[in-house]
Amino acid sequence: MSIEARSVMEQFGERMKRLAIYEPLHRLDRKKGKDRSGNELPYYELGMLTLLFFFENMIMRHKTSGARELALFLYEVCHEKINLDEAGFEELAREIIEVYRPSNGKRNSRSFYNWETGQEETVYYSILKAARSDLKSNTQYYTLDEQGLELIFSSREYFSEFQISINQLLLRKQLEKGEFMGSLRQLDEMDLSAEALTERLAKIKHEVSRSIVSEETYTRYKKLIEDINLRLIRENEEFEELHEFVRLTKDSLKYKLDNAKDKKAYEFILKIDNRLEEVHHEHSKLLQESIALRTHALDAAQQSLYYIGIDSFNFEQEIVDALMGKPMPLCTSSTFIEPFLNLERAKLWHPMSIFYKQRIERVGEVDKGKAFTYGATEEEISKGKSKIGQYFKEVMSELIPLFEEKSVVTLEDICNQIEGLRPEWLEQRLFYDMWMILHQKSPIVLENLDEESLLNGIKEALGGITNSIKVMEYEGTVQKVPRFEIKNMLIDITMRQKEGERNEL
């Protein structure tokens, strides 16, 4: 498989610059010095402690961190190991600061041959920079410079876990500057970081199922997995913002294809868009795996921990011997064995139950809407039909005078008349059922009704004066009693009229 040399040497100078920031630590390692007991001074380790001291002061927003403050810190940490007095530690602190920030005013530098450009180059870096100063006491204070922070971050064990987030920040900066080739490189590095994190998640999954044997271990792994999941969620949000930024950049370049340079930039942004989609897809799978690890693997581990506790629990030793081996007060014994007793059960009425859904009915009420009961004989059914037909006939007979006046009337008019003649009918469900049946079967030709029909009683009452009945919905509703309300209807009775007569509503 061939390797493209140009791709390998890409950003060679930048990588050498990152390596150069370790030079001050190597110079400290080469320094020689002894304490009052004749022991060698650990300059390399003291150099790292110095970086951590200034880093912590940056976090705490302390603005007065100089050689004197560093000396006090080193004395507090190292006085049992290094035999020096406070003055000796102050001299030691000034030596270390001199390495990180030369007092002659020259910046730290490193010369190297850049194989990418084919030229000798020199990179300059600054670990410490001057902060504020106190002119009265002639004291200079320091803080970590950009390369000093980078050196601190590179020494942290979990720094690699934030590599994707760092690549995202660098990618955005490069896109803003139009460095599209470097952007593709950042995407490749993100892909590698995602692969490494995938392997780490798989390793954690095996460790969770194999190593959790105590509550402390479970808590430690739970915190680790939640941190990873939270970081992946933030990175996923950043990917969404990067997608939007790339889309806007692509749209802006799409209308500026005036020369070869613009066309090449547009081709690069298309490649970046596709590559970003691929990396985001892999990262999304990582997020799903971390969620599954947090929910399923941790729950399984917790259940396993529970069953381990059950298996190791000895009832005879833990309960019986403790209860019988030494006298206990009665209340203590009751509390001791209470977890092993059955739960008390009682059927109680709760005051909130009055707000539950309840069935409301009258005592002794018979549902008259159910004309036929299950299991009735044919004779009983025939008698029921006959009774209903007789009821319908009786109602229609009362309405004949109204129909003789007008062949088209409303149900409201009918109810008004019934209210004066037979008001008890308005309290009966069957009265309203009759009009709903007529509306359902409308139009009704009376001549076509057989003797077995429920409407045969209507035929007997109106057969001498009409041919058919039409019932249609009409505006409004009718309610004569609180219990029943029905939609208003229009009842059309086609009368056998004499020639020249008219019916009016």
One Martini backbone bead per residue (centre of mass of N, CA, C, O) as a GRO file, in nm:
protein
  505
    1MET     BB    1   0.094   0.038   0.025
    2SER     BB    2   0.067   0.361  -0.043
    3ILE     BB    3   0.232   0.669   0.063
    4GLU     BB    4   0.175   1.001   0.115
    5ALA     BB    5   0.414   1.226   0.187
    6ARG     BB    6   0.261   1.494   0.208
    7SER     BB    7   0.059   1.395   0.425
    8VAL     BB    8   0.267   1.325   0.645
    9MET     BB    9   0.411   1.628   0.647
   10GLU     BB   10   0.179   1.763   0.748
   11GLN     BB   11   0.230   1.987   0.992
   12PHE     BB   12   0.527   1.960   1.106
   13GLY     BB   13   0.578   2.232   1.247
   14GLU     BB   14   0.343   2.217   1.450
   15ARG     BB   15   0.445   1.959   1.595
   16MET     BB   16   0.720   2.070   1.686
   17LYS     BB   17   0.596   2.295   1.860
   18ARG     BB   18   0.460   2.099   2.063
   19LEU     BB   19   0.732   1.965   2.153
   20ALA     BB   20   0.890   2.223   2.254
   21ILE     BB   21   0.738   2.264   2.536
   22TYR     BB   22   0.932   2.035   2.681
   23GLU     BB   23   1.218   2.164   2.715
   24PRO     BB   24   1.215   2.282   3.007
   25LEU     BB   25   1.196   2.004   3.147
   26HIS     BB   26   1.465   1.894   3.031
   27ARG     BB   27   1.646   2.115   3.155
   28LEU     BB   28   1.572   2.049   3.447
   29ASP     BB   29   1.673   1.752   3.436
   30ARG     BB   30   1.985   1.854   3.384
   31LYS     BB   31   2.000   1.967   3.646
   32LYS     BB   32   2.213   2.047   3.929
   33GLY     BB   33   2.142   1.960   4.278
   34LYS     BB   34   2.158   2.026   4.641
   35ASP     BB   35   2.100   1.972   4.953
   36ARG     BB   36   2.192   1.969   5.291
   37SER     BB   37   2.211   1.635   5.262
   38GLY     BB   38   2.309   1.567   4.948
   39ASN     BB   39   2.060   1.561   4.775
   40GLU     BB   40   1.900   1.541   4.495
   41LEU     BB   41   1.729   1.752   4.293
   42PRO     BB   42   1.389   1.739   4.157
   43TYR     BB   43   1.343   1.930   3.892
   44TYR     BB   44   1.128   1.792   3.720
   45GLU     BB   45   0.905   1.776   3.939
   46LEU     BB   46   0.916   2.078   4.022
   47GLY     BB   47   0.824   2.182   3.744
   48MET     BB   48   0.540   2.055   3.760
   49LEU     BB   49   0.448   2.192   4.023
   50THR     BB   50   0.465   2.477   3.912
   51LEU     BB   51   0.247   2.451   3.697
   52LEU     BB   52   0.019   2.370   3.896
   53PHE     BB   53   0.028   2.627   4.065
   54PHE     BB   54  -0.048   2.830   3.834
   55PHE     BB   55  -0.308   2.687   3.749
   56GLU     BB   56  -0.464   2.713   4.018
   57ASN     BB   57  -0.451   3.025   4.025
   58MET     BB   58  -0.620   3.065   3.771
   59ILE     BB   59  -0.877   2.929   3.876
   60MET     BB   60  -0.883   3.120   4.148
   61ARG     BB   61  -0.799   3.419   4.064
   62HIS     BB   62  -0.495   3.468   4.124
   63LYS     BB   63  -0.269   3.761   4.093
   64THR     BB   64  -0.043   3.671   4.331
   65SER     BB   65   0.212   3.498   4.159
   66GLY     BB   66   0.529   3.416   4.274
   67ALA     BB   67   0.824   3.324   4.406
   68ARG     BB   68   0.733   3.335   4.699
   69GLU     BB   69   0.472   3.161   4.670
   70LEU     BB   70   0.614   2.915   4.549
   71ALA     BB   71   0.802   2.857   4.788
   72LEU     BB   72   0.580   2.800   4.996
   73PHE     BB   73   0.459   2.563   4.844
   74LEU     BB   74   0.716   2.381   4.828
   75TYR     BB   75   0.760   2.369   5.131
   76GLU     BB   76   0.488   2.232   5.206
   77VAL     BB   77   0.536   1.975   5.018
   78CYS     BB   78   0.888   1.922   5.047
   79HIS     BB   79   1.026   1.943   5.339
   80GLU     BB   80   1.045   1.627   5.403
   81LYS     BB   81   1.235   1.562   5.139
   82ILE     BB   82   1.364   1.854   5.141
   83ASN     BB   83   1.665   2.011   5.269
   84LEU     BB   84   1.520   2.321   5.318
   85ASP     BB   85   1.473   2.637   5.346
   86GLU     BB   86   1.301   2.909   5.259
   87ALA     BB   87   1.537   3.037   5.104
   88GLY     BB   88   1.598   2.787   4.931
   89PHE     BB   89   1.317   2.774   4.795
   90GLU     BB   90   1.331   3.052   4.665
   91GLU     BB   91   1.577   2.994   4.485
   92LEU     BB   92   1.445   2.753   4.341
   93ALA     BB   93   1.204   2.909   4.219
   94ARG     BB   94   1.381   3.105   4.045
   95GLU     BB   95   1.509   2.887   3.868
   96ILE     BB   96   1.248   2.781   3.738
   97ILE     BB   97   1.146   3.052   3.623
   98GLU     BB   98   1.397   3.098   3.442
   99VAL     BB   99   1.330   2.864   3.248
  100TYR     BB  100   1.040   2.959   3.163
  101ARG     BB  101   1.152   3.276   3.214
  102PRO     BB  102   1.373   3.461   3.097
  103SER     BB  103   1.549   3.750   3.217
  104ASN     BB  104   1.677   3.857   2.929
  105GLY     BB  105   1.405   3.853   2.724
  106LYS     BB  106   1.421   3.584   2.595
  107ARG     BB  107   1.281   3.352   2.416
  108ASN     BB  108   1.180   3.055   2.375
  109SER     BB  109   1.346   2.806   2.163
  110ARG     BB  110   1.334   2.612   1.838
  111SER     BB  111   1.533   2.437   1.614
  112PHE     BB  112   1.450   2.318   1.274
  113TYR     BB  113   1.372   2.088   1.020
  114ASN     BB  114   1.142   2.134   0.760
  115TRP     BB  115   1.010   1.882   0.557
  116GLU     BB  116   0.779   2.042   0.419
  117THR     BB  117   0.958   2.313   0.328
  118GLY     BB  118   1.284   2.289   0.337
  119GLN     BB  119   1.347   2.444   0.621
  120GLU     BB  120   1.473   2.644   0.854
  121GLU     BB  121   1.336   2.665   1.186
  122THR     BB  122   1.174   2.879   1.439
  123VAL     BB  123   1.036   2.839   1.756
  124TYR     BB  124   0.815   3.008   1.977
  125TYR     BB  125   0.779   3.012   2.340
  126SER     BB  126   0.545   3.037   2.633
  127ILE     BB  127   0.490   2.956   2.968
  128LEU     BB  128   0.547   3.231   3.102
  129LYS     BB  129   0.391   3.535   3.221
  130ALA     BB  130   0.342   3.848   3.285
  131ALA     BB  131   0.162   4.026   3.501
  132ARG     BB  132   0.176   4.171   3.769
  133SER     BB  133   0.304   4.446   3.978
  134ASP     BB  134   0.513   4.552   4.264
  135LEU     BB  135   0.680   4.846   4.315
  136LYS     BB  136   0.732   4.864   4.620
  137SER     BB  137   0.852   4.546   4.637
  138ASN     BB  138   0.964   4.439   4.371
  139THR     BB  139   0.726   4.248   4.234
  140GLN     BB  140   0.672   3.959   4.038
  141TYR     BB  141   0.412   3.827   3.845
  142TYR     BB  142   0.254   3.515   3.734
  143THR     BB  143   0.147   3.330   3.436
  144LEU     BB  144   0.008   3.133   3.216
  145ASP     BB  145   0.054   3.055   2.907
  146GLU     BB  146  -0.048   2.899   2.633
  147GLN     BB  147   0.177   2.671   2.642
  148GLY     BB  148   0.135   2.605   2.942
  149LEU     BB  149  -0.150   2.495   2.915
  150GLU     BB  150  -0.083   2.275   2.709
  151LEU     BB  151   0.111   2.122   2.898
  152ILE     BB  152  -0.094   2.056   3.116
  153PHE     BB  153  -0.307   1.905   2.943
  154SER     BB  154  -0.107   1.680   2.832
  155SER     BB  155  -0.078   1.551   3.142
  156ARG     BB  156  -0.357   1.448   3.137
  157GLU     BB  157  -0.526   1.156   3.137
  158TYR     BB  158  -0.817   1.280   3.010
  159PHE     BB  159  -0.747   1.446   2.752
  160SER     BB  160  -0.830   1.247   2.518
  161GLU     BB  161  -1.144   1.276   2.569
  162PHE     BB  162  -1.127   1.591   2.443
  163GLN     BB  163  -1.043   1.576   2.139
  164ILE     BB  164  -1.305   1.632   1.989
  165SER     BB  165  -1.359   1.912   2.105
  166ILE     BB  166  -1.096   2.035   2.001
  167ASN     BB  167  -1.143   1.974   1.700
  168GLN     BB  168  -1.397   2.147   1.678
  169LEU     BB  169  -1.265   2.418   1.738
  170LEU     BB  170  -1.052   2.405   1.511
  171LEU     BB  171  -1.249   2.373   1.278
  172ARG     BB  172  -1.392   2.642   1.307
  173LYS     BB  173  -1.141   2.821   1.275
  174GLN     BB  174  -1.063   2.715   0.990
  175LEU     BB  175  -1.327   2.793   0.851
  176GLU     BB  176  -1.307   3.097   0.911
  177LYS     BB  177  -1.016   3.110   0.751
  178GLY     BB  178  -1.020   2.893   0.500
  179GLU     BB  179  -0.887   2.606   0.605
  180PHE     BB  180  -0.970   2.323   0.439
  181MET     BB  181  -0.739   2.118   0.465
  182GLY     BB  182  -0.727   2.122   0.778
  183SER     BB  183  -1.021   2.028   0.819
  184LEU     BB  184  -0.986   1.741   0.711
  185ARG     BB  185  -0.779   1.662   0.926
  186GLN     BB  186  -0.964   1.698   1.172
  187LEU     BB  187  -1.168   1.481   1.085
  188ASP     BB  188  -0.972   1.244   1.094
  189GLU     BB  189  -0.907   1.274   1.397
  190MET     BB  190  -1.196   1.233   1.496
  191ASP     BB  191  -1.226   0.947   1.390
  192LEU     BB  192  -1.002   0.827   1.568
  193SER     BB  193  -1.126   0.911   1.840
  194ALA     BB  194  -1.386   0.745   1.805
  195GLU     BB  195  -1.249   0.471   1.794
  196ALA     BB  196  -1.114   0.486   2.073
  197LEU     BB  197  -1.384   0.525   2.231
  198THR     BB  198  -1.510   0.258   2.147
  199GLU     BB  199  -1.301   0.079   2.287
  200ARG     BB  200  -1.346   0.197   2.571
  201LEU     BB  201  -1.643   0.121   2.602
  202ALA     BB  202  -1.600  -0.182   2.575
  203LYS     BB  203  -1.416  -0.203   2.822
  204ILE     BB  204  -1.617  -0.091   3.030
  205LYS     BB  205  -1.833  -0.305   2.987
  206HIS     BB  206  -1.659  -0.541   3.091
  207GLU     BB  207  -1.592  -0.416   3.369
  208VAL     BB  208  -1.880  -0.394   3.476
  209SER     BB  209  -1.944  -0.711   3.455
  210ARG     BB  210  -1.667  -0.791   3.634
  211SER     BB  211  -1.589  -0.554   3.877
  212ILE     BB  212  -1.862  -0.534   4.029
  213VAL     BB  213  -1.851  -0.579   4.405
  214SER     BB  214  -1.939  -0.282   4.490
  215GLU     BB  215  -2.065   0.025   4.563
  216GLU     BB  216  -1.810   0.191   4.497
  217THR     BB  217  -1.762   0.080   4.213
  218TYR     BB  218  -2.035   0.159   4.097
  219THR     BB  219  -2.008   0.467   4.142
  220ARG     BB  220  -1.755   0.509   3.970
  221TYR     BB  221  -1.872   0.403   3.698
  222LYS     BB  222  -2.116   0.586   3.686
  223LYS     BB  223  -1.962   0.855   3.669
  224LEU     BB  224  -1.799   0.790   3.417
  225ILE     BB  225  -2.041   0.741   3.224
  226GLU     BB  226  -2.182   1.017   3.267
  227ASP     BB  227  -1.949   1.189   3.161
  228ILE     BB  228  -1.939   1.072   2.877
  229ASN     BB  229  -2.233   1.133   2.801
  230LEU     BB  230  -2.223   1.441   2.842
  231ARG     BB  231  -1.998   1.495   2.636
  232LEU     BB  232  -2.144   1.373   2.386
  233ILE     BB  233  -2.381   1.570   2.389
  234ARG     BB  234  -2.215   1.826   2.342
  235GLU     BB  235  -2.081   1.729   2.078
  236ASN     BB  236  -2.345   1.694   1.921
  237GLU     BB  237  -2.423   1.993   1.928
  238GLU     BB  238  -2.167   2.088   1.778
  239PHE     BB  239  -2.226   1.935   1.516
  240GLU     BB  240  -2.480   2.091   1.445
  241GLU     BB  241  -2.337   2.366   1.421
  242LEU     BB  242  -2.136   2.278   1.201
  243HIS     BB  243  -2.343   2.213   0.986
  244GLU     BB  244  -2.454   2.500   0.968
  245PHE     BB  245  -2.185   2.640   0.899
  246VAL     BB  246  -2.127   2.478   0.638
  247ARG     BB  247  -2.384   2.555   0.490
  248LEU     BB  248  -2.335   2.860   0.482
  249THR     BB  249  -2.062   2.844   0.337
  250LYS     BB  250  -2.168   2.697   0.085
  251ASP     BB  251  -2.376   2.915   0.000
  252SER     BB  252  -2.168   3.148  -0.032
  253LEU     BB  253  -1.985   2.994  -0.253
  254LYS     BB  254  -2.192   2.927  -0.482
  255TYR     BB  255  -2.191   3.255  -0.579
  256LYS     BB  256  -1.839   3.249  -0.614
  257LEU     BB  257  -1.750   3.120  -0.923
  258ASP     BB  258  -1.511   3.303  -1.081
  259ASN     BB  259  -1.269   3.111  -1.007
  260ALA     BB  260  -1.050   2.860  -0.935
  261LYS     BB  261  -1.034   2.914  -0.628
  262ASP     BB  262  -1.339   2.903  -0.570
  263LYS     BB  263  -1.387   2.617  -0.680
  264LYS     BB  264  -1.194   2.473  -0.486
  265ALA     BB  265  -1.335   2.565  -0.225
  266TYR     BB  266  -1.606   2.427  -0.293
  267GLU     BB  267  -1.495   2.139  -0.305
  268PHE     BB  268  -1.396   2.130  -0.013
  269ILE     BB  269  -1.673   2.186   0.128
  270LEU     BB  270  -1.803   1.926   0.021
  271LYS     BB  271  -1.609   1.731   0.160
  272ILE     BB  272  -1.660   1.832   0.447
  273ASP     BB  273  -1.960   1.768   0.456
  274ASN     BB  274  -1.934   1.461   0.413
  275ARG     BB  275  -1.731   1.402   0.642
  276LEU     BB  276  -1.902   1.516   0.873
  277GLU     BB  277  -2.132   1.313   0.842
  278GLU     BB  278  -1.967   1.061   0.908
  279VAL     BB  279  -1.860   1.143   1.188
  280HIS     BB  280  -2.139   1.197   1.315
  281HIS     BB  281  -2.241   0.910   1.287
  282GLU     BB  282  -2.029   0.778   1.470
  283HIS     BB  283  -2.094   0.956   1.716
  284SER     BB  284  -2.391   0.866   1.748
  285LYS     BB  285  -2.321   0.574   1.817
  286LEU     BB  286  -2.171   0.645   2.074
  287LEU     BB  287  -2.413   0.769   2.220
  288GLN     BB  288  -2.587   0.513   2.219
  289GLU     BB  289  -2.387   0.337   2.376
  290SER     BB  290  -2.378   0.512   2.634
  291ILE     BB  291  -2.677   0.483   2.699
  292ALA     BB  292  -2.681   0.174   2.717
  293LEU     BB  293  -2.466   0.160   2.938
  294ARG     BB  294  -2.624   0.328   3.150
  295THR     BB  295  -2.885   0.147   3.155
  296HIS     BB  296  -2.813  -0.163   3.124
  297ALA     BB  297  -2.535  -0.226   3.253
  298LEU     BB  298  -2.585  -0.088   3.528
  299ASP     BB  299  -2.841  -0.244   3.603
  300ALA     BB  300  -2.712  -0.524   3.592
  301ALA     BB  301  -2.496  -0.465   3.806
  302GLN     BB  302  -2.690  -0.398   4.036
  303GLN     BB  303  -2.834  -0.670   4.040
  304SER     BB  304  -2.581  -0.837   4.089
  305LEU     BB  305  -2.516  -0.700   4.360
  306TYR     BB  306  -2.775  -0.793   4.497
  307TYR     BB  307  -2.732  -1.106   4.463
  308ILE     BB  308  -2.468  -1.118   4.612
  309GLY     BB  309  -2.591  -1.033   4.883
  310ILE     BB  310  -2.790  -1.269   4.904
  311ASP     BB  311  -2.585  -1.506   4.885
  312SER     BB  312  -2.411  -1.390   5.146
  313PHE     BB  313  -2.659  -1.434   5.315
  314ASN     BB  314  -2.700  -1.533   5.661
  315PHE     BB  315  -2.964  -1.603   5.853
  316GLU     BB  316  -2.854  -1.750   6.099
  317GLN     BB  317  -2.624  -1.546   6.163
  318GLU     BB  318  -2.766  -1.254   6.125
  319ILE     BB  319  -3.042  -1.328   6.290
  320VAL     BB  320  -3.068  -1.563   6.488
  321ASP     BB  321  -2.810  -1.518   6.658
  322ALA     BB  322  -2.874  -1.218   6.727
  323LEU     BB  323  -3.156  -1.282   6.867
  324MET     BB  324  -3.057  -1.539   7.063
  325GLY     BB  325  -2.771  -1.465   7.192
  326LYS     BB  326  -2.915  -1.192   7.298
  327PRO     BB  327  -3.076  -0.986   7.477
  328MET     BB  328  -3.383  -0.809   7.393
  329PRO     BB  329  -3.589  -0.588   7.349
  330LEU     BB  330  -3.901  -0.596   7.225
  331CYS     BB  331  -3.880  -0.354   7.027
  332THR     BB  332  -3.615  -0.447   6.893
  333SER     BB  333  -3.711  -0.723   6.790
  334SER     BB  334  -3.939  -0.615   6.613
  335THR     BB  335  -3.755  -0.440   6.428
  336PHE     BB  336  -3.564  -0.674   6.335
  337ILE     BB  337  -3.812  -0.863   6.200
  338GLU     BB  338  -3.992  -0.682   6.012
  339PRO     BB  339  -3.866  -0.733   5.716
  340PHE     BB  340  -3.975  -1.057   5.736
  341LEU     BB  341  -4.257  -0.969   5.716
  342ASN     BB  342  -4.559  -0.928   5.625
  343LEU     BB  343  -4.771  -0.730   5.483
  344GLU     BB  344  -5.014  -0.525   5.559
  345ARG     BB  345  -5.370  -0.574   5.514
  346ALA     BB  346  -5.623  -0.332   5.399
  347LYS     BB  347  -5.958  -0.221   5.361
  348LEU     BB  348  -5.993   0.113   5.256
  349TRP     BB  349  -6.122   0.437   5.282
  350HIS     BB  350  -6.088   0.709   5.065
  351PRO     BB  351  -6.161   1.039   5.027
  352MET     BB  352  -6.080   1.057   4.712
  353SER     BB  353  -6.309   0.861   4.594
  354ILE     BB  354  -6.530   1.086   4.535
  355PHE     BB  355  -6.367   1.165   4.249
  356TYR     BB  356  -6.452   0.932   4.112
  357LYS     BB  357  -6.595   0.738   3.897
  358GLN     BB  358  -6.956   0.711   3.883
  359ARG     BB  359  -7.257   0.539   3.920
  360ILE     BB  360  -7.570   0.673   3.831
  361GLU     BB  361  -7.870   0.576   4.014
  362ARG     BB  362  -8.184   0.453   4.073
  363VAL     BB  363  -8.371   0.310   4.298
  364GLY     BB  364  -8.565   0.076   4.120
  365GLU     BB  365  -8.493   0.127   3.836
  366VAL     BB  366  -8.615   0.095   3.504
  367ASP     BB  367  -8.510   0.027   3.187
  368LYS     BB  368  -8.720   0.123   2.925
  369GLY     BB  369  -8.530   0.087   2.671
  370LYS     BB  370  -8.547  -0.221   2.744
  371ALA     BB  371  -8.777  -0.421   2.599
  372PHE     BB  372  -8.570  -0.664   2.570
  373THR     BB  373  -8.467  -0.959   2.698
  374TYR     BB  374  -8.263  -1.194   2.757
  375GLY     BB  375  -8.440  -1.495   2.679
  376ALA     BB  376  -8.693  -1.439   2.538
  377THR     BB  377  -8.980  -1.520   2.416
  378GLU     BB  378  -9.186  -1.500   2.149
  379GLU     BB  379  -9.433  -1.417   2.312
  380GLU     BB  380  -9.302  -1.181   2.462
  381ILE     BB  381  -9.218  -1.024   2.211
  382SER     BB  382  -9.502  -0.991   2.092
  383LYS     BB  383  -9.617  -0.835   2.334
  384GLY     BB  384  -9.416  -0.600   2.321
  385LYS     BB  385  -9.487  -0.500   2.039
  386SER     BB  386  -9.785  -0.453   2.094
  387LYS     BB  387  -9.742  -0.240   2.318
  388ILE     BB  388  -9.583  -0.036   2.145
  389GLY     BB  389  -9.793  -0.002   1.919
  390GLN     BB  390 -10.015   0.106   2.109
  391TYR     BB  391  -9.854   0.355   2.199
  392PHE     BB  392  -9.816   0.486   1.919
  393LYS     BB  393 -10.121   0.506   1.860
  394GLU     BB  394 -10.196   0.689   2.095
  395VAL     BB  395 -10.018   0.929   2.019
  396MET     BB  396 -10.129   0.979   1.728
  397SER     BB  397 -10.423   1.025   1.810
  398GLU     BB  398 -10.362   1.295   1.965
  399LEU     BB  399 -10.235   1.433   1.681
  400ILE     BB  400 -10.461   1.461   1.463
  401PRO     BB  401 -10.556   1.755   1.499
  402LEU     BB  402 -10.281   1.877   1.420
  403PHE     BB  403 -10.262   1.743   1.133
  404GLU     BB  404 -10.528   1.876   1.020
  405GLU     BB  405 -10.406   2.165   1.023
  406LYS     BB  406 -10.104   2.042   0.977
  407SER     BB  407  -9.869   1.857   0.779
  408VAL     BB  408  -9.637   2.048   0.903
  409VAL     BB  409  -9.437   1.977   1.184
  410THR     BB  410  -9.296   2.011   1.492
  411LEU     BB  411  -9.175   1.873   1.776
  412GLU     BB  412  -9.233   2.118   1.952
  413ASP     BB  413  -9.539   2.128   1.894
  414ILE     BB  414  -9.602   1.850   2.000
  415CYS     BB  415  -9.495   1.892   2.294
  416ASN     BB  416  -9.685   2.122   2.363
  417GLN     BB  417  -9.944   1.951   2.337
  418ILE     BB  418  -9.866   1.719   2.532
  419GLU     BB  419  -9.829   1.902   2.785
  420GLY     BB  420 -10.152   1.946   2.798
  421LEU     BB  421 -10.258   1.642   2.777
  422ARG     BB  422  -9.976   1.432   2.831
  423PRO     BB  423  -9.718   1.485   3.040
  424GLU     BB  424  -9.614   1.188   3.108
  425TRP     BB  425  -9.478   1.130   2.833
  426LEU     BB  426  -9.223   1.321   2.880
  427GLU     BB  427  -9.108   1.094   3.099
  428GLN     BB  428  -9.075   0.899   2.853
  429ARG     BB  429  -8.859   0.724   2.650
  430LEU     BB  430  -9.052   0.612   2.424
  431PHE     BB  431  -9.136   0.880   2.297
  432TYR     BB  432  -8.846   0.943   2.179
  433ASP     BB  433  -8.797   0.678   2.027
  434MET     BB  434  -9.016   0.714   1.811
  435TRP     BB  435  -8.878   0.959   1.664
  436MET     BB  436  -8.606   0.814   1.604
  437ILE     BB  437  -8.728   0.589   1.431
  438LEU     BB  438  -8.859   0.769   1.218
  439HIS     BB  439  -8.592   0.907   1.132
  440GLN     BB  440  -8.442   0.646   1.047
  441LYS     BB  441  -8.690   0.543   0.837
  442SER     BB  442  -8.692   0.774   0.668
  443PRO     BB  443  -8.919   0.723   0.463
  444ILE     BB  444  -9.269   0.628   0.526
  445VAL     BB  445  -9.468   0.368   0.402
  446LEU     BB  446  -9.760   0.250   0.523
  447GLU     BB  447  -9.833   0.018   0.314
  448ASN     BB  448  -9.547  -0.146   0.379
  449LEU     BB  449  -9.645  -0.228   0.650
  450ASP     BB  450  -9.651  -0.470   0.875
  451GLU     BB  451  -9.787  -0.634   1.151
  452GLU     BB  452  -9.488  -0.672   1.298
  453SER     BB  453  -9.445  -0.386   1.326
  454LEU     BB  454  -9.390  -0.120   1.539
  455LEU     BB  455  -9.553   0.087   1.326
  456ASN     BB  456  -9.851  -0.022   1.310
  457GLY     BB  457  -9.995   0.182   1.499
  458ILE     BB  458  -9.955   0.426   1.309
  459LYS     BB  459 -10.114   0.310   1.074
  460GLU     BB  460 -10.386   0.288   1.227
  461ALA     BB  461 -10.408   0.600   1.295
  462LEU     BB  462 -10.311   0.726   0.981
  463GLY     BB  463 -10.426   0.560   0.732
  464GLY     BB  464 -10.684   0.757   0.659
  465ILE     BB  465 -10.488   1.045   0.605
  466THR     BB  466 -10.214   0.896   0.499
  467ASN     BB  467  -9.920   0.771   0.320
  468SER     BB  468  -9.678   0.934   0.472
  469ILE     BB  469  -9.356   0.975   0.647
  470LYS     BB  470  -9.151   1.263   0.732
  471VAL     BB  471  -8.824   1.289   0.898
  472MET     BB  472  -8.645   1.585   1.003
  473GLU     BB  473  -8.412   1.793   1.074
  474TYR     BB  474  -8.398   2.071   1.308
  475GLU     BB  475  -8.378   2.351   1.458
  476GLY     BB  476  -8.279   2.279   1.755
  477THR     BB  477  -8.417   2.203   2.080
  478VAL     BB  478  -8.585   1.969   2.310
  479GLN     BB  479  -8.700   2.063   2.657
  480LYS     BB  480  -8.939   1.967   2.913
  481VAL     BB  481  -8.739   1.795   3.077
  482PRO     BB  482  -8.451   1.728   3.253
  483ARG     BB  483  -8.394   1.431   3.138
  484PHE     BB  484  -8.478   1.532   2.842
  485GLU     BB  485  -8.320   1.560   2.509
  486ILE     BB  486  -8.398   1.680   2.172
  487LYS     BB  487  -8.397   1.702   1.850
  488ASN     BB  488  -8.529   1.880   1.627
  489MET     BB  489  -8.821   1.828   1.411
  490LEU     BB  490  -8.967   1.739   1.087
  491ILE     BB  491  -9.310   1.670   1.019
  492ASP     BB  492  -9.437   1.499   0.729
  493ILE     BB  493  -9.777   1.496   0.621
  494THR     BB  494  -9.938   1.332   0.365
  495MET     BB  495 -10.237   1.429   0.266
  496ARG     BB  496 -10.578   1.359   0.186
  497GLN     BB  497 -10.689   1.588  -0.019
  498LYS     BB  498 -10.869   1.821  -0.128
  499GLU     BB  499 -10.944   2.012  -0.369
  500GLY     BB  500 -10.782   2.330  -0.284
  501GLU     BB  501 -10.609   2.256  -0.055
  502ARG     BB  502 -10.394   2.373   0.224
  503ASN     BB  503 -10.071   2.359   0.373
  504GLU     BB  504  -9.936   2.496   0.679
  505LEU     BB  505  -9.666   2.599   0.897
   0.00000   0.00000   0.00000
